[in-house]
Amino acid sequence: MKAIVEEFIKTAEPVGSKTLVERYGLKYSSATIRNEMNYLEQQGLLEKTHTSSGRVPSTEGYRYYVEHMLSHSLEEEEKHQIQSYYQNMSLDDVIQTSCEVLSNMTNLTSLVLGPDANKQTLAHIKLFPLDDTSAVAVFITDQGHTENKTFHFEDKVSVEDIQNCTTILNDRLSGTPINEIVEKMNEIKPILAHAVKRHEALFNAFMQAFIKFASDNVYYSGASNMLYQPEFADLEKMKELMKMLEDSSTWRQLENSGNAVKITAAEGDGELVWLNDMAVVSRHFNLGNEEGRLMVVGPSRMNYNRIVSILDFTTSYIENQFKRKK
């Protein structure tokens, strides 16, 4: 079973008994191996294709392989390669860079999900004037997550207007769920109009900032890598994948999937989910006020040993680096 899965991962071609004898040095006849493969097929671990006498792993077969045959190892050279990406980097760039690291190392598509805004409420807003036409706003949630937004106004806005606007927003919006703030902003617009001279410019600036803040933080990298996978040669499949990448709800709901498999490694716990013709390996990370999930998306026949090892080492490394810098 292990040989069949690993051979199919390498070649994307159905595996026959002759191949197993020749490439893996199995000390059995082809007839004996065919009988064993037939048994594995009856158990639902292998599937027979229509175009060949060989077999390919089924989803249940992959599940069995991951649960019972997975080993976690990463070459020292690969560890150094991962570490080199993070040299002289600010923590603000770590999350997005991790996405690029994973796609480069795996030649697959990777995603990073930031904190889920829908599960947080606004705790406080701080606004710092830079000059007469610009200011920086800092939004802080009840979970300690922060977002920065630089405002650029067409006309001058007084410090007094900025302070009045910030005070009103804190009074009226503190404790509001992030996904309800935009709606509530429309309700307090008349209050701003009464108390703030340049209310229109400030209102529009804050509204745009909140819309961005309420949207999910999703980055992905290496989507084009899937073009080189035989399973995604079909244009319609590729379109479906691109649509999924832009919809964060798909990836956030994976944790509740009935076919999720927990993966426990030396570096921590991960998760593996099969979705149509794809496999998604993910692991949570925590960088103080920033938390989310790193994910690698690829065909079901991805190299699980290597992918899981890279993901585990990457998340563990960036968490440790963050703790040191704090």
C-alpha positions in Angstrom: 0.0 0.0 0.0 2.8 2.4 0.9 4.6 1.7 -2.3 1.5 2.2 -4.4 0.7 5.6 -2.8 4.3 6.8 -3.1 4.7 5.6 -6.7 1.4 7.3 -7.7 2.5 10.5 -6.0 5.7 10.5 -8.1 4.2 9.6 -11.5 0.4 10.4 -11.5 0.1 7.1 -13.4 -1.9 4.0 -12.3 0.4 1.5 -10.5 0.6 -2.1 -11.7 2.1 -5.2 -10.1 5.1 -5.3 -12.5 6.0 -1.7 -11.6 6.1 -2.6 -7.9 8.3 -5.7 -8.5 10.8 -3.8 -10.6 11.0 -0.5 -8.7 10.6 -1.6 -5.1 12.3 -5.0 -5.2 9.3 -6.8 -3.7 10.2 -10.5 -3.2 6.9 -11.8 -4.5 5.5 -12.8 -7.9 3.4 -10.4 -9.9 0.4 -12.7 -9.4 0.8 -12.6 -5.6 1.0 -8.8 -5.7 -2.1 -8.6 -8.0 -4.0 -10.6 -5.4 -2.9 -8.3 -2.6 -3.9 -5.2 -4.7 -7.3 -6.8 -5.4 -7.7 -7.3 -1.6 -6.8 -3.6 -1.0 -9.3 -2.6 -3.7 -12.1 -4.7 -2.0 -11.2 -2.8 1.3 -11.8 0.5 -0.5 -8.2 1.6 -0.3 -7.4 1.3 -4.0 -9.4 2.1 -7.2 -9.1 0.6 -10.6 -9.0 3.1 -13.5 -10.7 2.5 -16.8 -7.6 3.2 -18.9 -5.2 0.8 -17.3 -5.0 -2.4 -15.3 -3.1 -0.5 -12.6 -4.6 0.9 -9.4 -4.6 4.3 -7.8 -5.2 5.2 -4.1 -8.8 6.1 -3.2 -9.6 8.9 -0.7 -9.8 6.2 2.0 -6.5 4.9 0.8 -4.9 8.3 1.3 -6.5 8.6 4.7 -5.0 5.2 5.8 -1.6 6.2 4.4 -1.7 9.5 6.4 -2.9 8.0 9.6 -0.6 4.9 9.6 2.4 5.4 7.3 3.3 9.1 7.4 6.8 9.9 8.6 7.9 13.5 9.4 11.3 14.5 8.3 12.9 17.5 6.6 16.4 17.8 5.3 18.7 20.2 7.1 19.3 22.0 3.8 15.5 22.6 3.5 15.3 23.9 7.1 18.0 26.4 6.4 16.3 27.4 3.1 13.0 28.2 5.1 14.9 30.1 7.7 16.7 32.2 5.1 13.4 33.7 3.9 12.8 35.4 7.3 16.1 37.1 7.8 15.9 40.9 8.6 12.1 40.9 8.2 9.6 42.8 10.3 6.8 40.8 11.9 4.2 42.7 9.8 5.6 40.9 6.7 5.9 37.4 8.2 2.4 36.1 7.5 2.3 37.1 3.8 5.9 35.9 3.3 5.0 32.5 4.8 2.5 32.1 2.1 5.2 32.6 -0.6 7.6 30.4 1.3 5.2 27.5 1.2 4.3 27.8 -2.5 8.0 28.1 -3.4 9.0 25.1 -1.3 6.2 22.8 -2.3 5.5 24.0 -5.9 1.8 24.0 -5.0 -0.7 26.6 -4.0 -0.6 28.0 -0.5 -3.0 30.2 1.6 -2.8 32.0 4.8 -6.0 32.9 6.7 -5.7 35.8 9.1 -8.0 36.3 12.1 -11.7 35.8 11.4 -13.2 39.3 11.8 -16.7 38.0 12.2 -15.7 36.6 15.6 -14.3 39.8 17.0 -15.7 43.1 18.3 -14.2 46.6 18.1 -12.5 47.6 21.3 -11.0 50.9 20.5 -10.0 53.4 17.7 -6.9 55.6 17.9 -6.3 58.3 15.3 -3.0 60.1 14.9 -2.8 63.2 12.6 0.3 63.2 10.4 -0.3 66.6 8.8 -3.2 68.8 7.6 -4.3 66.2 4.9 -3.4 62.8 6.4 -3.7 60.7 9.5 -3.2 57.1 10.7 -6.0 55.2 12.3 -5.4 52.1 14.5 -8.3 49.7 15.0 -8.1 47.3 18.0 -10.4 44.4 18.6 -11.4 42.6 21.8 -8.9 39.8 20.9 -6.0 42.2 20.5 -5.9 42.1 16.7 -4.9 45.5 15.2 -5.3 47.0 11.7 -3.6 50.2 10.6 -5.0 52.5 8.0 -3.5 55.7 6.6 -6.1 58.4 5.5 -5.3 60.9 2.8 -7.8 63.8 2.6 -8.3 66.1 -0.4 -8.7 69.1 1.8 -7.3 70.1 5.2 -8.9 68.5 8.2 -8.4 70.1 11.6 -7.0 68.2 14.6 -10.2 69.1 16.5 -12.4 67.5 13.9 -10.3 64.3 14.0 -10.5 64.2 17.8 -14.3 64.8 17.8 -14.8 62.1 15.2 -12.7 59.6 17.0 -14.5 60.2 20.3 -17.9 59.8 18.7 -16.9 56.6 17.0 -15.4 55.1 20.1 -18.5 56.0 22.1 -20.9 54.6 19.6 -19.0 51.6 18.1 -17.0 50.1 21.0 -18.2 46.5 21.6 -19.8 46.3 18.1 -19.1 43.1 16.1 -16.7 43.9 13.3 -19.1 42.6 10.6 -21.9 45.0 11.9 -19.8 48.2 12.0 -20.4 49.3 8.4 -24.2 49.2 9.0 -23.9 51.0 12.3 -21.7 53.7 10.7 -24.7 54.8 8.5 -26.8 55.1 11.7 -24.4 57.5 13.4 -23.7 59.6 10.3 -26.2 62.4 11.4 -24.4 62.6 14.7 -21.1 63.2 13.0 -22.7 65.8 10.7 -23.8 67.7 13.7 -20.6 67.6 15.7 -17.8 67.6 13.1 -17.3 70.3 10.4 -15.4 68.1 7.9 -17.6 65.1 8.7 -18.1 63.9 5.1 -14.4 63.4 4.5 -13.8 61.7 7.8 -17.0 59.5 7.4 -15.9 58.3 4.0 -12.4 57.6 5.2 -13.6 55.6 8.2 -16.2 53.7 6.2 -13.6 52.5 3.6 -11.3 51.5 6.5 -14.0 49.5 8.2 -15.1 47.7 5.0 -11.5 46.6 4.6 -11.2 45.6 8.3 -14.5 43.6 8.1 -13.3 41.6 5.1 -11.4 38.4 5.7 -7.6 38.5 5.6 -6.8 35.9 2.9 -3.6 35.7 1.0 -2.6 33.1 -1.5 0.4 32.3 -3.5 1.4 29.9 -6.3 -2.0 29.5 -7.9 -0.3 29.0 -11.3 1.6 26.0 -9.8 -1.6 24.0 -10.2 -1.4 24.4 -14.0 1.5 21.9 -13.9 -0.5 19.2 -12.1 -2.1 16.7 -14.5 -5.3 16.7 -12.4 -5.8 20.4 -13.2 -5.2 20.3 -16.9 -9.0 20.7 -17.2 -9.7 24.4 -17.6 -13.0 24.2 -15.7 -11.2 22.6 -12.7 -8.7 25.5 -12.7 -11.5 28.1 -12.8 -13.3 26.4 -9.9 -10.0 26.4 -7.9 -9.5 30.2 -8.6 -13.0 30.9 -7.5 -12.5 29.0 -4.3 -9.2 30.8 -3.5 -11.1 34.1 -3.5 -13.8 32.9 -1.1 -12.4 32.6 2.4 -15.5 31.0 3.8 -14.6 27.8 1.9 -11.3 27.5 3.7 -12.6 28.6 7.1 -15.3 25.9 7.0 -12.8 23.1 6.3 -12.2 22.5 10.1 -15.8 21.3 10.3 -15.4 18.9 7.4 -16.5 15.3 8.2 -13.5 13.9 6.4 -10.8 15.9 8.2 -7.8 13.9 9.5 -5.8 15.2 12.4 -2.0 15.0 11.9 0.2 15.0 15.0 3.9 15.7 14.4 6.9 16.5 16.6 6.4 20.2 15.8 2.7 20.4 16.6 -0.8 19.4 15.3 -2.0 19.9 11.8 -5.0 18.9 9.8 -5.6 17.3 6.4 -8.9 17.5 4.5 -9.8 16.2 1.0 -12.0 18.5 -1.1 -13.1 17.1 -4.5 -9.8 16.3 -6.3 -7.7 18.3 -3.9 -6.0 17.8 -0.6 -5.6 20.6 1.9 -3.0 20.4 4.6 -3.2 23.1 7.3 -1.8 24.2 10.6 -2.7 27.0 13.0 -0.2 29.6 14.0 -0.2 32.2 16.8 2.0 35.4 16.7 0.8 37.1 19.8 -2.1 39.3 18.5 -2.0 37.7 15.1 -3.4 34.2 14.6 -4.6 32.2 11.7 -3.9 29.2 9.5 -1.2 28.3 6.9 -2.5 26.0 4.3 -1.1 24.1 1.3 -3.5 23.1 -1.5 -2.6 20.5 -4.1 -3.8 17.3 -5.8 -4.8 14.3 -3.7 -1.6 12.6 -4.7 0.6 15.4 -3.1 3.7 14.3 -1.3 2.2 14.2 2.2 5.5 13.4 4.0 7.2 16.4 2.6 4.3 18.9 2.7 3.4 18.1 6.3 7.1 18.4 7.4 7.5 21.8 5.6 4.3 23.2 7.1 5.1 22.0 10.6 8.7 23.4 10.5 7.6 26.7 9.0 4.8 27.5 11.5 7.0 26.4 14.4 9.9 28.5 13.2 7.9 31.7 12.8 6.2 31.3 16.1 9.6 30.9 17.9 11.1 33.8 16.0 8.2 36.0 17.1 8.6 35.1 20.7 12.3 36.0 20.6 11.6 39.4 19.0 9.0 40.2 21.7 
